[in-house]
């Protein structure tokens, strides 16, 4: 009886100690949950949005550019560090509320919202020139090369940049530089087109951002659309992976996709 009592006491003490340890662990988890939560298996800040979105700057500037088909540029600009988000649509025409099949003189256009402390307008213009053929006359105004400036400073920089491009290429650049007037958002199925080809990744982001305007305004969505299109670097992706709000399976899938390189896009005249 004495030996049994000792065993019982040891077991009870052991269970008590284990319970105390588990309680402390739950407290730690509770403290962590006050600042971080789990959505779709991915680590996201409280409130259900990816960390990269929660830390997005309040102050941004806007660049509006037309450079042929907008799927590729949406992916490329979205991959750039300092770009907060992108959206694509129609600008430069005379009709109101254009659609893809009724443009009314508008051109396919991308709007880029960026943090000027991380990326400059001049740097965005460098990507602009490198992303299409500004010396080739497009067969339709839909695919025009245009810089829509939002300020006198943007106009000055665009003109200087165009002159440099002509000097570099030795050819006449047909790009128009005109004031911004109105931007009409393109249909949902055009927004983040490359990401939309990856059903599992798209499903995760639409669970976080069921409203299309929130989906389009997400830095995480812009980045992943960039990486899926083959833009950005593997090094940057590895640094950003934990801030994108994806599940473990989604993160692994994204790394696999990014490793394949650029994917075929629409033809840019």
Order of alpha helices (4+ residues) and beta strands (2+ residues): alpha-beta-beta-alpha-beta-alpha-beta-beta-alpha-beta-alpha-beta-beta-alpha-alpha-alpha-alpha-alpha
